[in-house]
Amino acid sequence: MKIETQAVHAGDRKKPGRWVPVTTPIYTASTYLYEEMAQLDRVFGREEPGYSYSRYDNPTSAALEELVTSLENGHGALACSSGMAAIQTALLTALTDRRKSVVASGALYGATISVLAKIFEPLGVEVTYVDVCDLGAVEKAVAEHRPACLLMETVSNPLLRVGRIDRVAEIAHAAGAAFIVDNTFATPMLVRPLELGANLVVHSLTKFLAGHGDVLGGVIVSDAGHYETLRTLARACGPVLGPFESYLAMRGIKTFPLRMERQCSNACRIAAWLTEHPGVERVIYPGDPSHPDAAAVKHLFPDGLYGAMVSFEVRGAQRDDIFRFMDRLKLVVRGTSLGDVHSLMLYPAMASHRELSPKHRERLGIRDNLVRLSAGIEAVEDILADLDQALRMA
Ligand SMILES: Cc1ncc(COP(=O)(O)O)c(C=O)c1O
């Protein structure tokens, strides 16, 4: 063969040997070779397991999907290119063959509200927002709108409200609606929504699951009833995660329980410390017995694990004071994400809830002196010292 042909073919397409890689490799191939066309035909027809084209299935992503399915105790999963791709695909799955109507929590992540308002509503989907912590209001909205699906987050952002997923699931199912839960903030360490009646669970993998601030990804974990529709949608629309990102997410998840436990215990110490701090007006933390949803938290979360998020109001601070306070942080990272090994702080009025008018934010209870902290795995004393020096000068 000539060098041009050698360059393309030599060394490739080795049959796997009798060894098994201990961790899943990154399979970058977009297509797969079989000995006979008849076998590829069976794989295409899904009569035989295998891979034909990486938009349909990829071995690295399949390993990640199996891992997350196991964590959430689901039937199957789809790894997506971002948390938002996962939310959009979960909504499409729930709406296929159903009435085009959604009842959604009023306290959703801003981009999720944008997806509903800027994409789904213009496509003719009716969207009704409701306070999911008020079960009477959920029942009323469902009776009135007969939605195809209900959508909520386990823990809301940034006020960390916790609704009774199990009770909302009952309302959804009684009305024949699918129930989607975004479990990004709580993670399966705290709550497994599928066990409480959710049909589709969504994660931004970018956050606690991958955990290192080095990968953007999402995942949908499905019950048996929605899985085929989900895969059909994925094959048609291709919202899938690439193999490099799947590998990174999988690598991150191996230490997720250890990280999460540490992050939760750090958050607990930070919340207690902030409560005593003269520079702090109000602390919002689901583990606090005076939290407005303390009963739901007690019912849903395991003892001692209340998540890694703490929101707090700096006493008397205006926007400029918050900027100064956050600029003084030396260890805690001023970042828009959460769930990483490093502690992160976000200013909701400037970032996640920037698009809302000050009046709208006030109505939601998001004041201009509120900040949101995601506890990392650092030594908690170092996090407290950093907060203290920044607060003293605020
Ligand atoms: C609760 C929640 N869901 C979904 C997303 C979207 O995830 P991604 O940024 O990976 O698209 C985020 C991002 O911050 C989030 O906080």
PDBQT file of the ligand as one rigid body, heavy atoms in Angstrom, charges set to zero:
ROOT
HETATM    1  C1  LIG A 401     -30.543  23.823  38.949  1.00  0.00    +0.000 C 
HETATM    2  C2  LIG A 401     -29.845  23.928  37.629  1.00  0.00    +0.000 A 
HETATM    3  N1  LIG A 401     -30.331  23.235  36.588  1.00  0.00    +0.000 NA
HETATM    4  C3  LIG A 401     -29.755  23.302  35.373  1.00  0.00    +0.000 A 
HETATM    5  C4  LIG A 401     -28.663  24.102  35.149  1.00  0.00    +0.000 A 
HETATM    6  C5  LIG A 401     -28.068  24.180  33.768  1.00  0.00    +0.000 C 
HETATM    7  O1  LIG A 401     -26.920  23.437  33.680  1.00  0.00    +0.000 OA
HETATM    8  P1  LIG A 401     -25.777  23.706  32.577  1.00  0.00    +0.000 P 
HETATM    9  O2  LIG A 401     -25.143  25.000  32.934  1.00  0.00    +0.000 OA
HETATM   10  O3  LIG A 401     -24.878  22.508  32.719  1.00  0.00    +0.000 OA
HETATM   11  O4  LIG A 401     -26.459  23.764  31.253  1.00  0.00    +0.000 OA
HETATM   12  C6  LIG A 401     -28.120  24.841  36.208  1.00  0.00    +0.000 A 
HETATM   13  C7  LIG A 401     -26.940  25.699  35.978  1.00  0.00    +0.000 C 
HETATM   14  O5  LIG A 401     -26.541  26.457  36.813  1.00  0.00    +0.000 OA
HETATM   15  C8  LIG A 401     -28.735  24.756  37.481  1.00  0.00    +0.000 A 
HETATM   16  O6  LIG A 401     -28.268  25.464  38.520  1.00  0.00    +0.000 OA
ENDROOT
TORSDOF 0
